[in-house]
Structure formats: C-alpha cells, structure tokens
Amino acid sequence: MVRVLICYASFSGNTKETAELIAETLLKEKCNIELYRIGTGKIPDPSLFDVMMIGSFTWAKGSTPNDVKDFVYEVGYKPPNVFVFGTGDTQFGGDYLFCKAAEKLAKFYHSSYEPLKIEQSPRGSQETKVIAWTKGVMKHCQHYLIE
C-alpha cells in the first residue's frame, strides 16, 4: 500500500478543501493517507512515506506563506517524490502571479509532475481537475513506488 503524506497550509479554507479531496481520491485508490495542516504541531517524518504532497495558497504578490517556508526549513531536507498543489486567485496579479507559491515549491523540490493550480475552491468543474491530477501523480509514480 502506498503511503502518502499530504501537508497543506490554508487561510480561507480552499487549500484545506483541496487537500481533503486529494485524500479522498487517494483513499479510493487504496493508499494509506496522513493529512497534516502546516503549523499545527509536530511534523510527521516524511521518510516514513512513499509520497509527500504539499499544498499552499499564494500570498502577497506571489509569495509563499511564512508558515510554509518554516515547514520546509523544519523538514530540513528534500524528500523524494514531492508533488505540489496550490490555490490562488487570478484577480490579484493575473496569470503571472496565479499560484506562484505552488510553482516555487515544485521548482524547489524538483517535482517531476506539474503542480496543480486551482482558482479559489476545488468545487464545481475544478473538482474533476483535482481528481485527475491526483490520479495522474499516482500513475506517474507507479514505475518507482514499491507496493
């Protein structure tokens, strides 16, 4: 069974909702899931998981929130198999700044799969985008994950 750690920071609840939808999708795929809200206590050890997913909103002109930066620092290393998802709002900065934190995190972790970028909430048509991305990540990982 694939073990997945889903870490996320959420201000308005959109990133939390996205993380929960990802977890729900992975449970249907028979994965073992642990959800961790960044900034709420002891960080789970990423080395105990096959995959780590990090979710973040984008803050202040394309910035990564300080809680997420602190989380990266506290983990202290770049685990393998990190995949990133983010929520944002194109009305603040347009397409250039949209989900910039997710792009920065994916680049930092050398993620081998494009980050998921959601406009505000994962509801409606974006729900299918979240599910497709999640299944795509798992399919992408199949060739090097031991089940």
N, CA and C atoms as an extended XYZ file, in Angstrom:
441
Properties=species:S:1:pos:R:3:atomname:S:1:resname:S:1:resid:I:1 pbc="F F F"
N         0.840       -1.172        0.000 N   MET     1
C         0.000        0.000        0.000 CA  MET     1
C         0.895        1.248        0.000 C   MET     1
N         0.601        2.185       -0.861 N   VAL     2
C         1.378        3.407       -0.971 CA  VAL     2
C         1.020        4.345        0.183 C   VAL     2
N         2.048        4.840        0.849 N   ARG     3
C         1.867        5.756        1.979 CA  ARG     3
C         2.077        7.192        1.487 C   ARG     3
N         1.069        8.048        1.713 N   VAL     4
C         1.112        9.425        1.216 CA  VAL     4
C         0.907       10.399        2.367 C   VAL     4
N         1.837       11.340        2.488 N   LEU     5
C         1.729       12.425        3.449 CA  LEU     5
C         1.266       13.666        2.700 C   LEU     5
N         0.123       14.207        3.108 N   ILE     6
C        -0.421       15.418        2.483 CA  ILE     6
C        -0.310       16.548        3.507 C   ILE     6
N         0.573       17.500        3.222 N   CYS     7
C         0.788       18.650        4.094 CA  CYS     7
C         0.225       19.878        3.393 C   CYS     7
N        -0.451       20.725        4.135 N   TYR     8
C        -1.049       21.893        3.489 CA  TYR     8
C        -1.157       23.055        4.464 C   TYR     8
N        -1.117       24.258        3.906 N   ALA     9
C        -1.397       25.483        4.647 CA  ALA     9
C        -2.644       26.083        4.020 C   ALA     9
N        -3.555       26.545        4.860 N   SER    10
C        -4.807       27.092        4.345 CA  SER    10
C        -5.212       28.303        5.168 C   SER    10
N        -5.584       29.363        4.482 N   PHE    11
C        -6.024       30.586        5.140 CA  PHE    11
C        -7.541       30.727        5.043 C   PHE    11
N        -8.065       30.586        3.843 N   SER    12
C        -9.506       30.759        3.617 CA  SER    12
C       -10.264       29.428        3.615 C   SER    12
N        -9.539       28.318        3.606 N   GLY    13
C       -10.167       27.003        3.584 CA  GLY    13
C       -10.089       26.317        2.227 C   GLY    13
N        -9.707       27.039        1.176 N   ASN    14
C        -9.655       26.444       -0.163 CA  ASN    14
C        -8.580       25.373       -0.287 C   ASN    14
N        -7.398       25.631        0.264 N   THR    15
C        -6.314       24.646        0.171 CA  THR    15
C        -6.638       23.426        1.035 C   THR    15
N        -7.274       23.654        2.182 N   LYS    16
C        -7.713       22.541        3.034 CA  LYS    16
C        -8.716       21.670        2.276 C   LYS    16
N        -9.664       22.309        1.623 N   GLU    17
C       -10.667       21.582        0.847 CA  GLU    17
C       -10.015       20.768       -0.276 C   GLU    17
N        -9.027       21.348       -0.913 N   THR    18
C        -8.302       20.649       -1.979 CA  THR    18
C        -7.554       19.452       -1.400 C   THR    18
N        -6.878       19.644       -0.263 N   ALA    19
C        -6.146       18.549        0.390 CA  ALA    19
C        -7.093       17.406        0.759 C   ALA    19
N        -8.267       17.742        1.258 N   GLU    20
C        -9.237       16.715        1.639 CA  GLU    20
C        -9.760       15.949        0.426 C   GLU    20
N        -9.960       16.647       -0.686 N   LEU    21
C       -10.392       15.981       -1.912 CA  LEU    21
C        -9.297       15.061       -2.452 C   LEU    21
N        -8.059       15.498       -2.375 N   ILE    22
C        -6.927       14.652       -2.778 CA  ILE    22
C        -6.888       13.410       -1.890 C   ILE    22
N        -7.033       13.595       -0.578 N   ALA    23
C        -7.016       12.462        0.356 CA  ALA    23
C        -8.148       11.487        0.056 C   ALA    23
N        -9.330       12.004       -0.180 N   GLU    24
C       -10.492       11.168       -0.507 CA  GLU    24
C       -10.231       10.353       -1.780 C   GLU    24
N        -9.647       10.991       -2.774 N   THR    25
C        -9.328       10.306       -4.039 CA  THR    25
C        -8.290        9.213       -3.811 C   THR    25
N        -7.274        9.504       -3.009 N   LEU    26
C        -6.221        8.517       -2.749 CA  LEU    26
C        -6.728        7.348       -1.912 C   LEU    26
N        -7.662        7.612       -1.016 N   LEU    27
C        -8.246        6.512       -0.241 CA  LEU    27
C        -8.989        5.539       -1.154 C   LEU    27
N        -9.654        6.072       -2.166 N   LYS    28
C       -10.342        5.215       -3.138 CA  LYS    28
C        -9.342        4.410       -3.966 C   LYS    28
N        -8.119        4.921       -4.068 N   GLU    29
C        -7.043        4.215       -4.784 CA  GLU    29
C        -6.284        3.271       -3.850 C   GLU    29
N        -6.798        3.082       -2.645 N   LYS    30
C        -6.239        2.171       -1.633 CA  LYS    30
C        -4.879        2.627       -1.089 C   LYS    30
N        -4.683        3.935       -0.987 N   CYS    31
C        -3.463        4.472       -0.400 CA  CYS    31
C        -3.660        4.690        1.096 C   CYS    31
N        -2.570        4.668        1.821 N   ASN    32
C        -2.567        4.985        3.244 CA  ASN    32
C        -2.240        6.478        3.352 C   ASN    32
N        -3.133        7.263        3.938 N   ILE    33
C        -3.041        8.721        3.921 CA  ILE    33
C        -2.836        9.289        5.315 C   ILE    33
N        -1.989       10.321        5.404 N   GLU    34
C        -1.932       11.143        6.607 CA  GLU    34
C        -2.021       12.599        6.167 C   GLU    34
N        -2.993       13.314        6.725 N   LEU    35
C        -3.160       14.745        6.465 CA  LEU    35
C        -2.505       15.530        7.592 C   LEU    35
N        -1.744       16.557        7.234 N   TYR    36
C        -1.103       17.406        8.235 CA  TYR    36
C        -1.296       18.861        7.841 C   TYR    36
N        -1.919       19.630        8.702 N   ARG    37
C        -2.074       21.065        8.451 CA  ARG    37
C        -0.825       21.777        8.963 C   ARG    37
N        -0.109       22.388        8.062 N   ILE    38
C         1.154       23.051        8.376 CA  ILE    38
C         0.936       24.088        9.474 C   ILE    38
N         1.826       24.037       10.466 N   GLY    39
C         1.778       24.993       11.563 CA  GLY    39
C         0.951       24.551       12.752 C   GLY    39
N         0.531       23.274       12.769 N   THR    40
C        -0.343       22.823       13.865 CA  THR    40
C         0.311       21.792       14.782 C   THR    40
N         1.616       21.757       14.836 N   GLY    41
C         2.256       20.817       15.745 CA  GLY    41
C         3.402       20.081       15.100 C   GLY    41
N         3.752       18.964       15.721 N   LYS    42
C         4.893       18.171       15.267 CA  LYS    42
C         4.678       17.664       13.840 C   LYS    42
N         5.672       17.903       13.016 N   ILE    43
C         5.614       17.494       11.608 CA  ILE    43
C         5.836       15.982       11.507 C   ILE    43
N         4.982       15.267       10.787 N   PRO    44
C         5.230       13.842       10.553 CA  PRO    44
C         6.551       13.664        9.797 C   PRO    44
N         7.230       12.575       10.028 N   ASP    45
C         8.514       12.301        9.381 CA  ASP    45
C         8.282       11.901        7.924 C   ASP    45
N         8.682       12.745        6.961 N   PRO    46
C         8.458       12.424        5.547 CA  PRO    46
C         9.129       11.129        5.097 C   PRO    46
N        10.190       10.704        5.788 N   SER    47
C        10.888        9.480        5.377 CA  SER    47
C        10.035        8.229        5.591 C   SER    47
N         8.944        8.353        6.340 N   LEU    48
C         8.054        7.211        6.579 CA  LEU    48
C         6.995        7.051        5.487 C   LEU    48
N         7.057        7.903        4.464 N   PHE    49
C         6.052        7.913        3.402 CA  PHE    49
C         6.704        7.721        2.039 C   PHE    49
N         5.960        7.150        1.108 N   ASP    50
C         6.435        6.963       -0.260 CA  ASP    50
C         6.320        8.245       -1.076 C   ASP    50
N         5.299        9.032       -0.755 N   VAL    51
C         4.988       10.250       -1.492 CA  VAL    51
C         4.644       11.348       -0.490 C   VAL    51
N         5.101       12.563       -0.783 N   MET    52
C         4.689       13.709        0.016 CA  MET    52
C         4.059       14.729       -0.931 C   MET    52
N         2.895       15.230       -0.548 N   MET    53
C         2.222       16.282       -1.307 CA  MET    53
C         2.165       17.512       -0.424 C   MET    53
N         2.469       18.662       -0.995 N   ILE    54
C         2.449       19.925       -0.260 CA  ILE    54
C         1.492       20.877       -0.950 C   ILE    54
N         0.581       21.439       -0.173 N   GLY    55
C        -0.374       22.406       -0.697 CA  GLY    55
C        -0.215       23.753       -0.035 C   GLY    55
N        -0.295       24.792       -0.847 N   SER    56
C        -0.150       26.139       -0.318 CA  SER    56
C        -1.006       27.121       -1.102 C   SER    56
N        -1.492       28.126       -0.417 N   PHE    57
C        -2.082       29.269       -1.095 CA  PHE    57
C        -0.938       30.210       -1.462 C   PHE    57
N        -1.194       31.171       -2.309 N   THR    58
C        -0.193       32.174       -2.667 CA  THR    58
C        -0.554       33.468       -1.969 C   THR    58
N         0.451       34.133       -1.468 N   TRP    59
C         0.269       35.285       -0.606 CA  TRP    59
C         0.991       36.500       -1.168 C   TRP    59
N         0.527       37.671       -0.885 N   ALA    60
C         1.216       38.946       -1.109 CA  ALA    60
C         2.086       38.983       -2.361 C   ALA    60
N         1.475       39.227       -3.476 N   LYS    61
C         2.180       39.415       -4.748 CA  LYS    61
C         3.029       38.209       -5.152 C   LYS    61
N         2.494       37.024       -4.977 N   GLY    62
C         3.169       35.816       -5.436 CA  GLY    62
C         4.055       35.125       -4.423 C   GLY    62
N         3.972       35.506       -3.174 N   SER    63
C         4.844       34.947       -2.138 CA  SER    63
C         4.323       33.622       -1.583 C   SER    63
N         5.266       32.832       -1.109 N   THR    64
C         4.946       31.619       -0.365 CA  THR    64
C         4.721       32.039        1.092 C   THR    64
N         3.649       31.591        1.732 N   PRO    65
C         3.384       31.979        3.122 CA  PRO    65
C         4.528       31.580        4.063 C   PRO    65
N         4.752       32.383        5.088 N   ASN    66
C         5.828       32.110        6.046 CA  ASN    66
C         5.676       30.754        6.723 C   ASN    66
N         4.445       30.333        7.030 N   ASP    67
C         4.247       29.020        7.651 CA  ASP    67
C         4.775       27.902        6.756 C   ASP    67
N         4.609       28.043        5.455 N   VAL    68
C         5.091       27.023        4.524 CA  VAL    68
C         6.615       27.069        4.447 C   VAL    68
N         7.172       28.256        4.409 N   LYS    69
C         8.643       28.384        4.413 CA  LYS    69
C         9.226       27.769        5.676 C   LYS    69
N         8.587       28.036        6.831 N   ASP    70
C         9.046       27.459        8.095 CA  ASP    70
C         8.962       25.938        8.059 C   ASP    70
N         7.880       25.410        7.478 N   PHE    71
C         7.702       23.962        7.342 CA  PHE    71
C         8.856       23.353        6.538 C   PHE    71
N         9.170       23.960        5.396 N   VAL    72
C        10.269       23.475        4.539 CA  VAL    72
C        11.571       23.462        5.340 C   VAL    72
N        11.813       24.523        6.084 N   TYR    73
C        13.027       24.627        6.896 CA  TYR    73
C        13.056       23.556        7.989 C   TYR    73
N        11.911       23.348        8.647 N   GLU    74
C        11.845       22.366        9.734 CA  GLU    74
C        12.038       20.933        9.231 C   GLU    74
N        11.514       20.626        8.047 N   VAL    75
C        11.735       19.284        7.489 CA  VAL    75
C        13.236       19.078        7.294 C   VAL    75
N        13.921       20.095        6.790 N   GLY    76
C        15.375       20.085        6.761 CA  GLY    76
C        16.046       19.377        5.600 C   GLY    76
N        15.291       18.743        4.733 N   TYR    77
C        15.861       18.087        3.557 CA  TYR    77
C        14.776       17.983        2.500 C   TYR    77
N        15.181       17.604        1.304 N   LYS    78
C        14.223       17.470        0.205 CA  LYS    78
C        13.910       15.987        0.004 C   LYS    78
N        12.769       15.543        0.536 N   PRO    79
C        12.392       14.142        0.348 CA  PRO    79
C        12.172       13.850       -1.141 C   PRO    79
N        12.331       12.606       -1.547 N   PRO    80
C        11.995       12.253       -2.932 CA  PRO    80
C        10.475       12.229       -3.097 C   PRO    80
N        10.026       12.264       -4.318 N   ASN    81
C         8.603       12.100       -4.636 CA  ASN    81
C         7.715       13.146       -3.965 C   ASN    81
N         8.069       14.421       -4.151 N   VAL    82
C         7.252       15.516       -3.630 CA  VAL    82
C         6.444       16.109       -4.785 C   VAL    82
N         5.151       16.279       -4.546 N   PHE    83
C         4.250       16.837       -5.545 CA  PHE    83
C         3.485       17.978       -4.891 C   PHE    83
N         3.203       19.021       -5.674 N   VAL    84
C         2.707       20.264       -5.104 CA  VAL    84
C         1.357       20.660       -5.700 C   VAL    84
N         0.491       21.153       -4.839 N   PHE    85
C        -0.777       21.715       -5.292 CA  PHE    85
C        -0.977       23.069       -4.622 C   PHE    85
N        -1.714       23.930       -5.303 N   GLY    86
C        -1.913       25.257       -4.747 CA  GLY    86
C        -3.247       25.848       -5.152 C   GLY    86
N        -3.678       26.791       -4.339 N   THR    87
C        -4.882       27.546       -4.650 CA  THR    87
C        -4.490       29.011       -4.777 C   THR    87
N        -5.224       29.708       -5.632 N   GLY    88
C        -4.926       31.110       -5.844 CA  GLY    88
C        -6.115       31.840       -6.423 C   GLY    88
N        -5.854       33.058       -6.838 N   ASP    89
C        -6.919       33.917       -7.345 CA  ASP    89
C        -6.331       34.819       -8.415 C   ASP    89
N        -6.771       34.668       -9.634 N   THR    90
C        -6.208       35.453      -10.738 CA  THR    90
C        -6.546       36.934      -10.652 C   THR    90
N        -7.523       37.306       -9.842 N   GLN    91
C        -7.864       38.727       -9.753 CA  GLN    91
C        -6.784       39.532       -9.029 C   GLN    91
N        -5.896       38.872       -8.308 N   PHE    92
C        -4.787       39.545       -7.640 CA  PHE    92
C        -3.485       39.198       -8.358 C   PHE    92
N        -3.132       39.954       -9.366 N   GLY    93
C        -1.862       39.738      -10.058 CA  GLY    93
C        -1.959       39.017      -11.373 C   GLY    93
N        -3.157       38.609      -11.760 N   GLY    94
C        -3.333       37.959      -13.051 CA  GLY    94
C        -2.669       36.593      -13.137 C   GLY    94
N        -2.491       36.127      -14.355 N   ASP    95
C        -1.927       34.794      -14.594 CA  ASP    95
C        -0.483       34.666      -14.112 C   ASP    95
N         0.280       35.752      -14.160 N   TYR    96
C         1.692       35.677      -13.782 CA  TYR    96
C         1.876       35.281      -12.316 C   TYR    96
N         1.058       35.822      -11.428 N   LEU    97
C         1.193       35.536      -10.002 CA  LEU    97
C         0.288       34.403       -9.520 C   LEU    97
N        -0.581       33.908      -10.398 N   PHE    98
C        -1.536       32.861      -10.028 CA  PHE    98
C        -0.815       31.605       -9.551 C   PHE    98
N        -1.061       31.226       -8.306 N   CYS    99
C        -0.476       30.022       -7.690 CA  CYS    99
C         1.051       30.012       -7.771 C   CYS    99
N         1.655       31.170       -7.661 N   LYS   100
C         3.115       31.284       -7.756 CA  LYS   100
C         3.806       30.476       -6.660 C   LYS   100
N         3.204       30.411       -5.468 N   ALA   101
C         3.802       29.626       -4.381 CA  ALA   101
C         3.915       28.156       -4.777 C   ALA   101
N         2.895       27.624       -5.425 N   ALA   102
C         2.946       26.217       -5.868 CA  ALA   102
C         4.065       26.023       -6.891 C   ALA   102
N         4.201       26.969       -7.806 N   GLU   103
C         5.276       26.873       -8.799 CA  GLU   103
C         6.648       26.909       -8.134 C   GLU   103
N         6.831       27.812       -7.173 N   LYS   104
C         8.112       27.930       -6.470 CA  LYS   104
C         8.436       26.650       -5.698 C   LYS   104
N         7.432       26.110       -5.007 N   LEU   105
C         7.662       24.877       -4.241 CA  LEU   105
C         7.991       23.701       -5.158 C   LEU   105
N         7.286       23.580       -6.264 N   ALA   106
C         7.555       22.487       -7.214 CA  ALA   106
C         8.979       22.594       -7.750 C   ALA   106
N         9.403       23.792       -8.039 N   LYS   107
C        10.777       24.003       -8.532 CA  LYS   107
C        11.791       23.674       -7.438 C   LYS   107
N        11.545       24.133       -6.221 N   PHE   108
C        12.449       23.875       -5.102 CA  PHE   108
C        12.633       22.376       -4.871 C   PHE   108
N        11.531       21.631       -4.911 N   TYR   109
C        11.584       20.189       -4.651 CA  TYR   109
C        11.906       19.365       -5.894 C   TYR   109
N        12.156       20.016       -7.015 N   HIS   110
C        12.422       19.308       -8.273 CA  HIS   110
C        11.325       18.292       -8.557 C   HIS   110
N        10.097       18.701       -8.344 N   SER   111
C         8.955       17.818       -8.548 CA  SER   111
C         8.909       17.369      -10.005 C   SER   111
N         8.671       16.110      -10.205 N   SER   112
C         8.672       15.535      -11.560 CA  SER   112
C         7.291       15.569      -12.208 C   SER   112
N         6.357       16.280      -11.587 N   TYR   113
C         5.000       16.383      -12.118 CA  TYR   113
C         4.543       17.827      -11.929 C   TYR   113
N         3.868       18.360      -12.908 N   GLU   114
C         3.413       19.753      -12.847 CA  GLU   114
C         2.557       19.995      -11.605 C   GLU   114
N         2.721       21.162      -10.969 N   PRO   115
C         1.870       21.443       -9.809 CA  PRO   115
C         0.416       21.659      -10.226 C   PRO   115
N        -0.471       21.286       -9.341 N   LEU   116
C        -1.896       21.524       -9.536 CA  LEU   116
C        -2.188       22.954       -9.101 C   LEU   116
N        -2.886       23.706       -9.960 N   LYS   117
C        -3.231       25.090       -9.631 CA  LYS   117
C        -4.744       25.250       -9.735 C   LYS   117
N        -5.348       25.633       -8.609 N   ILE   118
C        -6.797       25.755       -8.512 CA  ILE   118
C        -7.174       27.211       -8.262 C   ILE   118
N        -8.131       27.695       -9.034 N   GLU   119
C        -8.687       29.033       -8.827 CA  GLU   119
C        -9.651       28.969       -7.650 C   GLU   119
N        -9.238       29.537       -6.532 N   GLN   120
C       -10.005       29.586       -5.294 CA  GLN   120
C       -10.361       28.196       -4.776 C   GLN   120
N       -11.589       27.742       -4.966 N   SER   121
C       -12.087       26.499       -4.374 CA  SER   121
C       -12.070       25.347       -5.385 C   SER   121
N       -11.877       24.121       -4.904 N   PRO   122
C       -11.899       22.970       -5.810 CA  PRO   122
C       -13.304       22.484       -6.152 C   PRO   122
N       -14.304       23.288       -5.879 N   ARG   123
C       -15.685       22.864       -6.159 CA  ARG   123
C       -16.008       23.002       -7.642 C   ARG   123
N       -17.140       22.412       -8.017 N   GLY   124
C       -17.617       22.505       -9.399 CA  GLY   124
C       -16.699       21.786      -10.372 C   GLY   124
N       -16.440       22.410      -11.498 N   SER   125
C       -15.638       21.771      -12.546 CA  SER   125
C       -14.199       21.532      -12.105 C   SER   125
N       -13.737       22.293      -11.119 N   GLN   126
C       -12.353       22.107      -10.661 CA  GLN   126
C       -12.172       20.833       -9.847 C   GLN   126
N       -13.277       20.288       -9.343 N   GLU   127
C       -13.191       19.031       -8.602 CA  GLU   127
C       -12.622       17.929       -9.504 C   GLU   127
N       -13.082       17.880      -10.748 N   THR   128
C       -12.568       16.863      -11.677 CA  THR   128
C       -11.095       17.104      -11.993 C   THR   128
N       -10.683       18.358      -11.994 N   LYS   129
C        -9.264       18.697      -12.223 CA  LYS   129
C        -8.402       18.155      -11.077 C   LYS   129
N        -8.879       18.305       -9.837 N   VAL   130
C        -8.147       17.811       -8.670 CA  VAL   130
C        -8.034       16.287       -8.721 C   VAL   130
N        -9.135       15.628       -9.011 N   ILE   131
C        -9.146       14.161       -9.066 CA  ILE   131
C        -8.225       13.659      -10.176 C   ILE   131
N        -8.287       14.273      -11.346 N   ALA   132
C        -7.433       13.863      -12.464 CA  ALA   132
C        -5.959       14.072      -12.135 C   ALA   132
N        -5.631       15.203      -11.508 N   TRP   133
C        -4.231       15.467      -11.124 CA  TRP   133
C        -3.743       14.420      -10.131 C   TRP   133
N        -4.563       14.124       -9.138 N   THR   134
C        -4.190       13.153       -8.108 CA  THR   134
C        -3.939       11.780       -8.718 C   THR   134
N        -4.837       11.335       -9.576 N   LYS   135
C        -4.648       10.037      -10.243 CA  LYS   135
C        -3.436       10.077      -11.167 C   LYS   135
N        -3.205       11.214      -11.803 N   GLY   136
C        -2.039       11.374      -12.667 CA  GLY   136
C        -0.734       11.266      -11.898 C   GLY   136
N        -0.679       11.873      -10.716 N   VAL   137
C         0.513       11.772       -9.870 CA  VAL   137
C         0.777       10.316       -9.511 C   VAL   137
N        -0.267        9.606       -9.108 N   MET   138
C        -0.080        8.215       -8.700 CA  MET   138
C         0.346        7.342       -9.879 C   MET   138
N        -0.218        7.581      -11.036 N   LYS   139
C         0.187        6.822      -12.224 CA  LYS   139
C         1.640        7.141      -12.570 C   LYS   139
N         2.010        8.411      -12.460 N   HIS   140
C         3.380        8.857      -12.714 CA  HIS   140
C         4.365        8.154      -11.774 C   HIS   140
N         3.929        7.915      -10.534 N   CYS   141
C         4.791        7.317       -9.519 CA  CYS   141
C         4.906        5.804       -9.630 C   CYS   141
N         3.974        5.177      -10.317 N   GLN   142
C         3.908        3.710      -10.324 CA  GLN   142
C         5.216        3.017      -10.650 C   GLN   142
N         5.972        3.565      -11.564 N   HIS   143
C         7.168        2.860      -12.013 CA  HIS   143
C         8.281        2.810      -10.977 C   HIS   143
N         8.221        3.649       -9.931 N   TYR   144
C         9.285        3.595       -8.924 CA  TYR   144
C         8.793        3.421       -7.500 C   TYR   144
N         7.506        3.271       -7.300 N   LEU   145
C         6.994        3.008       -5.967 CA  LEU   145
C         6.812        1.513       -5.762 C   LEU   145
N         7.208        1.055       -4.619 N   ILE   146
C         7.037       -0.358       -4.278 CA  ILE   146
C         5.748       -0.489       -3.494 C   ILE   146
N         4.877       -1.353       -3.967 N   GLU   147
C         3.603       -1.541       -3.260 CA  GLU   147
C         3.677       -2.772       -2.391 C   GLU   147
